[in-house]
Amino acid sequence: MTAVTLGPEGTYSHRAAEAVDESVAFRESVTAIVEAVESGEFERGVIAIENSIEGSVTESLDALANSEVAVVREIVTPIRHALLAQTDSFDRIESHTQALAQCRGYLNDHYPDADREAVASTARGVAHAREDPAVAAIGHPANAGDDLQVLAEDIQDSSSNSTRFFVIAGPNDATDAGGKSSFVVYPNTDYPGLLLELLEPFANRDVNLTRVESRPSGERLGDYVFHVDISAGLYEDRTQAALDDIRAIAEDGWVKELGSYDVETVV
């Protein structure tokens, strides 16, 4: 079973995907990964969903809301950023936009005059650094190889920096079993107290909400889709009772159950 994730080889997504299967294929965007799983081209995909410093990956949230896939597993990966270059004489630093943001303080303190350029992935920045001595990259220190020097390690602004990845599958592989669950709610309405009404069914049943986030629906200005993670399985009566209340509130919209899953940490 080949897992598909964000390429090229050497990204943090690649490291997470190797925990799913030794065989890993690559796509250039999260949307392309989700589409490849939804179409049945691949059985599993791995997408970043949230970073402990920079927050949620909005492309992942939107792709999950707009497709028919299931979340079957969560992988948490500690992020170790290093500054990689051929020499210490460079004038541009390239990496994924999230990596640049996660190292903002270090870069401001040590390389305030270097240009910063966001590229598709950390691995893409590393590849450019191998080709051009004027470019430095931010990536995992193991990506240095023989061509690059590790000029500094652990340059992320927080020592607790980590990223959550969702392992996605086709909708038929969704399961109700697991310690966490995710779903998406589109109420298709708006009135004072709506968000409170959407949250109360869980509080009333002692279900812990671990993440609530809104994203524009794309239908009209001020109209939102809500992404919710809870510390409970969909198999539990309290979860289904809460979701029954949510469906009644969102009767003019929809509720999408992404599935239940367990969490593991991959170093």
WOPEUR-V582084 format. One record per residue. N is the residue number from 0. RES is the residue in three letters. SS is DSSP state (~ for helix, > for strand, _ for the rest). NEAR is the number of other ideal C-beta (glycine too) atoms within 10 Angstrom. Layout:
N|RES|SS|NEAR  N|RES|SS|NEAR
//
This chain:
0|MET|_|10  1|THR|_|14  2|ALA|>|25  3|VAL|>|28  4|THR|>|27  5|LEU|>|28  6|GLY|_|22  7|PRO|_|15  8|GLU|_|12  9|GLY|_|19  10|THR|_|26  11|TYR|~|27  12|SER|~|30  13|HIS|~|22  14|ARG|~|22  15|ALA|~|26  16|ALA|~|30  17|GLU|_|15  18|ALA|_|18  19|VAL|_|23  20|ASP|_|16  21|GLU|_|10  22|SER|_|11  23|VAL|>|21  24|ALA|>|16  25|PHE|>|18  26|ARG|>|20  27|GLU|_|13  28|SER|_|15  29|VAL|~|23  30|THR|~|16  31|ALA|~|16  32|ILE|~|29  33|VAL|~|25  34|GLU|~|18  35|ALA|~|16  36|VAL|~|27  37|GLU|~|19  38|SER|_|10  39|GLY|_|9  40|GLU|_|13  41|PHE|_|21  42|GLU|_|16  43|ARG|>|21  44|GLY|>|31  45|VAL|>|26  46|ILE|>|30  47|ALA|>|24  48|ILE|>|22  49|GLU|>|20  50|ASN|>|20  51|SER|_|16  52|ILE|_|17  53|GLU|_|16  54|GLY|>|12  55|SER|>|16  56|VAL|_|20  57|THR|~|12  58|GLU|~|15  59|SER|~|22  60|LEU|~|20  61|ASP|~|19  62|ALA|~|22  63|LEU|~|26  64|ALA|~|19  65|ASN|_|15  66|SER|_|16  67|GLU|_|13  68|VAL|>|23  69|ALA|>|22  70|VAL|>|26  71|VAL|>|21  72|ARG|>|20  73|GLU|>|22  74|ILE|>|23  75|VAL|>|16  76|THR|>|21  77|PRO|>|15  78|ILE|_|22  79|ARG|_|18  80|HIS|_|25  81|ALA|>|23  82|LEU|>|27  83|LEU|>|29  84|ALA|>|23  85|GLN|_|18  86|THR|_|11  87|ASP|_|10  88|SER|_|9  89|PHE|_|21  90|ASP|_|12  91|ARG|>|18  92|ILE|>|23  93|GLU|>|25  94|SER|>|30  95|HIS|>|24  96|THR|~|13  97|GLN|~|21  98|ALA|~|28  99|LEU|~|21  100|ALA|~|17  101|GLN|~|24  102|CYS|_|27  103|ARG|~|14  104|GLY|~|12  105|TYR|~|17  106|LEU|~|20  107|ASN|~|10  108|ASP|~|9  109|HIS|~|13  110|TYR|_|19  111|PRO|_|7  112|ASP|_|5  113|ALA|_|14  114|ASP|>|12  115|ARG|>|17  116|GLU|>|14  117|ALA|>|14  118|VAL|>|19  119|ALA|_|15  120|SER|_|25  121|THR|~|29  122|ALA|~|25  123|ARG|~|22  124|GLY|~|27  125|VAL|~|30  126|ALA|~|20  127|HIS|~|18  128|ALA|~|29  129|ARG|~|19  130|GLU|~|10  131|ASP|_|14  132|PRO|_|13  133|ALA|_|15  134|VAL|>|24  135|ALA|>|31  136|ALA|>|29  137|ILE|>|28  138|GLY|>|29  139|HIS|_|22  140|PRO|~|15  141|ALA|~|11  142|ASN|~|25  143|ALA|_|20  144|GLY|_|10  145|ASP|_|5  146|ASP|_|11  147|LEU|_|21  148|GLN|>|15  149|VAL|>|14  150|LEU|>|18  151|ALA|>|18  152|GLU|>|13  153|ASP|_|13  154|ILE|_|19  155|GLN|_|23  156|ASP|_|15  157|SER|_|12  158|SER|_|8  159|SER|_|9  160|ASN|_|20  161|SER|>|16  162|THR|>|23  163|ARG|>|21  164|PHE|>|28  165|PHE|>|26  166|VAL|>|23  167|ILE|>|33  168|ALA|>|21  169|GLY|>|18  170|PRO|~|16  171|ASN|~|8  172|ASP|~|15  173|ALA|_|19  174|THR|_|18  175|ASP|_|14  176|ALA|_|12  177|GLY|_|20  178|GLY|_|13  179|LYS|>|20  180|SER|>|27  181|SER|>|24  182|PHE|>|21  183|VAL|>|18  184|VAL|>|23  185|TYR|>|19  186|PRO|_|23  187|ASN|_|14  188|THR|_|12  189|ASP|_|11  190|TYR|_|7  191|PRO|_|6  192|GLY|_|8  193|LEU|~|15  194|LEU|~|14  195|LEU|~|9  196|GLU|~|15  197|LEU|~|19  198|LEU|~|16  199|GLU|~|15  200|PRO|~|19  201|PHE|~|23  202|ALA|~|12  203|ASN|_|12  204|ARG|_|16  205|ASP|_|8  206|VAL|_|18  207|ASN|_|11  208|LEU|>|13  209|THR|>|13  210|ARG|>|15  211|VAL|>|15  212|GLU|>|15  213|SER|>|13  214|ARG|>|17  215|PRO|>|13  216|SER|_|18  217|GLY|_|10  218|GLU|_|12  219|ARG|_|8  220|LEU|_|6  221|GLY|_|8  222|ASP|_|16  223|TYR|>|17  224|VAL|>|24  225|PHE|>|23  226|HIS|>|23  227|VAL|>|21  228|ASP|>|20  229|ILE|>|24  230|SER|_|12  231|ALA|_|22  232|GLY|_|20  233|LEU|_|22  234|TYR|_|13  235|GLU|_|16  236|ASP|~|8  237|ARG|~|16  238|THR|~|22  239|GLN|~|15  240|ALA|~|15  241|ALA|~|22  242|LEU|~|20  243|ASP|~|11  244|ASP|~|16  245|ILE|~|21  246|ARG|~|13  247|ALA|~|11  248|ILE|~|17  249|ALA|_|19  250|GLU|_|11  251|ASP|_|9  252|GLY|_|17  253|TRP|>|14  254|VAL|>|19  255|LYS|>|17  256|GLU|>|18  257|LEU|>|23  258|GLY|>|25  259|SER|>|25  260|TYR|>|24  261|ASP|_|13  262|VAL|>|12  263|GLU|>|12  264|THR|>|11  265|VAL|_|14  266|VAL|_|8
//
